[in-house]
Structure formats: C-alpha cells, structure tokens
Amino acid sequence: MRNSIQKIQNYKKEGKKITVLTAYDYSTAKYIDQAGVDIVLVGDSLAQVALGYDNTTDIGMDEMLVFTRAVSRAVEKALLVADMPFMSFQLDKIQTMKNACEFIKAGANAIKMEGCSDFVIDNIKHLVQNGVPVMGHLGFTPMSINSIGGHKIQGKDADRTIDLLKNALRLQNAGCFAIVLEMLPLQSSQFISQRLRIPTIGIGGGKFCDGQVLVSDDVLGKFDRYKPKFARQYSSLKDIIFNVAKAFCSDVEAGTFPSVKESFTLNNEEIEKLENYR
C-alpha cells in the first residue's frame, strides 16, 4: 500500500523527517521505492537530466506523462507526485483540472505546482476541492528563471523571508498538503517551517525543513552538466557507466565478447551437418 498524504503530514507532527527523491524511469523508481523513500517525485528536472533540454520550461505535458506512467508502474509504497510542467497550470480552471487529472490517470497520487500568484492559488483551490492533492513550491522556482534572473537564493533577508512565509500560508490555506522550499537560507526555511501546519520539503533549504528532496541523477552522480551546492553525491554512476562502456568496447574489439558461455550453440549432430554441406 502506498503512503497516504495523511501519513506524510503526520510525520511533521511526529518529528519524523520526510525523504523525497526524483525518478524518471521504471528501474530507478523501483529501487528507490524499495529503499524506503517516502515520496517519489517525477520532477520536471527530467527536462535537463533525462532529455537534455536547457531549462525545465522546455518540457511539455506529453513528455511528462510518459515518464509518470513509467515510474507509476514501479512504485508500490511511496507517495507518487508529478510536476505539472510550464504552462500546464497557468490556464483557466477547467484546462488546469484536465491537465492535472491526466497525471492522476497516469498513476500519480498528487501533483506539484510552482508559485503562488492569485491565478495559481485559485487553481490550487479548485483542484483540491475536486479531489486532486497539490504540493506547492516556493523560493527559487525554476519555471520563473527568466524573471528571477538565474539560479539565485531567495529569502536572503528578514523582509523577503516574511514575504515567503505569507505566500506559504496562502498555499496552506488554499489546500496544499506540503510545500517545497528551494534555495533558501536555513534560518529562513526554519522560520517558515515552524509557522506552518503542513510539511516543508527542502531542496537547498537547510536541515530545518520537515523533509528533503534531491534529484536522483545528482545523488547518483550521473548528471555532470552542473552540480548544485546543496546536492550531496553518494556515488559516481557517470564513472561507472563510462568505465563499463569502455570495457565493453575493448572486449568486443579484442574478440573476447561474446564468449561461448554467452552464446547459443548447436548440438554436435547439427554442427556435423553444416560441416558436410556442399
């Protein structure tokens, strides 16, 4: 049975930290889920780490849905959340609802939306009132990179931190069950987390958030276009993949792969027939 939203929210009351990792394919999602991650996020970060786009704004609904379906086939225990991509929820309520429901039909248990404009708040209320759980996202919001002017830390002083708290309370009141806080000073995220009923999930938000999320390709050391300051690399799949591919090429070129053990064979009678063929 998958984790419920109520269970995730109870973790905050119990003081249990919430673990979140992204996944974009069946096998990665399967092992992350088996490891006991609380939430698996099909993040729009896949635009860059899986599809090679420059920004998350480049990915669309059709692509996100393909990856959500793949991940949903693997996840059995974790709550599955899917990012709604750029311009899939900055729409009227009916179209936003239609797009959100596509993710639910694809296997997601909830969706995540960035920002808190009046327009977005109204759409969140409409979704929640109609049975679609929503996770919010504040701080650095990648979809707003053009207006923010780059990967910049948010909430860098008291006034801006208080503004973020006000926005977080708006998301909470709109019905969000949790909020991602991205790239905030740890004191700012602590200030916000302590004043919310719902959990905060930090990514570059420091240890005082109620949980933490990282991009799996950063954790695994697979994506090397850039390495965020806040990401901890636990392995180096990039090196493993490179070395394995190099060894494969070497074995094929040397004629040591495939071996007889790795091949199918005829029995001696059939081999003799071939040898006697004229």
ZIRA-V757930 format. One record per residue. RES is the residue in one small letter. SS is DSSP state (H for helix, E for strand, - for the rest). Layout:
res=RES ss=SS
res=RES ss=SS
This chain:
res=m ss=-
res=r ss=-
res=n ss=-
res=s ss=-
res=i ss=H
res=q ss=H
res=k ss=H
res=i ss=H
res=q ss=H
res=n ss=H
res=y ss=H
res=k ss=H
res=k ss=H
res=e ss=H
res=g ss=-
res=k ss=-
res=k ss=-
res=i ss=E
res=t ss=E
res=v ss=E
res=l ss=E
res=t ss=E
res=a ss=-
res=y ss=-
res=d ss=-
res=y ss=H
res=s ss=H
res=t ss=H
res=a ss=H
res=k ss=H
res=y ss=H
res=i ss=H
res=d ss=H
res=q ss=H
res=a ss=-
res=g ss=-
res=v ss=-
res=d ss=-
res=i ss=E
res=v ss=E
res=l ss=E
res=v ss=E
res=g ss=-
res=d ss=-
res=s ss=-
res=l ss=H
res=a ss=H
res=q ss=H
res=v ss=H
res=a ss=-
res=l ss=-
res=g ss=-
res=y ss=-
res=d ss=-
res=n ss=-
res=t ss=H
res=t ss=H
res=d ss=H
res=i ss=-
res=g ss=-
res=m ss=H
res=d ss=H
res=e ss=H
res=m ss=H
res=l ss=H
res=v ss=H
res=f ss=H
res=t ss=H
res=r ss=H
res=a ss=H
res=v ss=H
res=s ss=H
res=r ss=-
res=a ss=-
res=v ss=-
res=e ss=-
res=k ss=-
res=a ss=-
res=l ss=E
res=l ss=E
res=v ss=E
res=a ss=E
res=d ss=E
res=m ss=-
res=p ss=-
res=f ss=-
res=m ss=-
res=s ss=-
res=f ss=-
res=q ss=-
res=l ss=-
res=d ss=-
res=k ss=H
res=i ss=H
res=q ss=H
res=t ss=H
res=m ss=H
res=k ss=H
res=n ss=H
res=a ss=H
res=c ss=H
res=e ss=H
res=f ss=H
res=i ss=H
res=k ss=H
res=a ss=-
res=g ss=-
res=a ss=-
res=n ss=-
res=a ss=E
res=i ss=E
res=k ss=E
res=m ss=-
res=e ss=-
res=g ss=-
res=c ss=-
res=s ss=-
res=d ss=H
res=f ss=H
res=v ss=H
res=i ss=H
res=d ss=H
res=n ss=H
res=i ss=H
res=k ss=H
res=h ss=H
res=l ss=H
res=v ss=H
res=q ss=H
res=n ss=-
res=g ss=-
res=v ss=-
res=p ss=-
res=v ss=E
res=m ss=E
res=g ss=E
res=h ss=E
res=l ss=E
res=g ss=E
res=f ss=-
res=t ss=-
res=p ss=H
res=m ss=H
res=s ss=H
res=i ss=H
res=n ss=H
res=s ss=H
res=i ss=H
res=g ss=-
res=g ss=-
res=h ss=-
res=k ss=-
res=i ss=-
res=q ss=E
res=g ss=-
res=k ss=-
res=d ss=-
res=a ss=H
res=d ss=H
res=r ss=H
res=t ss=H
res=i ss=H
res=d ss=H
res=l ss=H
res=l ss=H
res=k ss=H
res=n ss=H
res=a ss=H
res=l ss=H
res=r ss=H
res=l ss=H
res=q ss=H
res=n ss=H
res=a ss=H
res=g ss=-
res=c ss=-
res=f ss=-
res=a ss=E
res=i ss=E
res=v ss=E
res=l ss=E
res=e ss=E
res=m ss=-
res=l ss=E
res=p ss=-
res=l ss=H
res=q ss=H
res=s ss=H
res=s ss=H
res=q ss=H
res=f ss=H
res=i ss=H
res=s ss=H
res=q ss=-
res=r ss=-
res=l ss=-
res=r ss=-
res=i ss=-
res=p ss=E
res=t ss=E
res=i ss=E
res=g ss=E
res=i ss=E
res=g ss=-
res=g ss=-
res=g ss=-
res=k ss=-
res=f ss=-
res=c ss=-
res=d ss=-
res=g ss=E
res=q ss=E
res=v ss=E
res=l ss=E
res=v ss=-
res=s ss=H
res=d ss=H
res=d ss=H
res=v ss=H
res=l ss=-
res=g ss=-
res=k ss=-
res=f ss=-
res=d ss=-
res=r ss=-
res=y ss=-
res=k ss=-
res=p ss=-
res=k ss=-
res=f ss=-
res=a ss=-
res=r ss=-
res=q ss=-
res=y ss=-
res=s ss=-
res=s ss=-
res=l ss=H
res=k ss=H
res=d ss=H
res=i ss=H
res=i ss=H
res=f ss=H
res=n ss=H
res=v ss=H
res=a ss=H
res=k ss=H
res=a ss=H
res=f ss=H
res=c ss=H
res=s ss=H
res=d ss=H
res=v ss=H
res=e ss=H
res=a ss=H
res=g ss=-
res=t ss=-
res=f ss=-
res=p ss=-
res=s ss=-
res=v ss=H
res=k ss=H
res=e ss=H
res=s ss=-
res=f ss=-
res=t ss=-
res=l ss=-
res=n ss=-
res=n ss=H
res=e ss=H
res=e ss=H
res=i ss=H
res=e ss=H
res=k ss=H
res=l ss=H
res=e ss=H
res=n ss=-
res=y ss=-
res=r ss=-
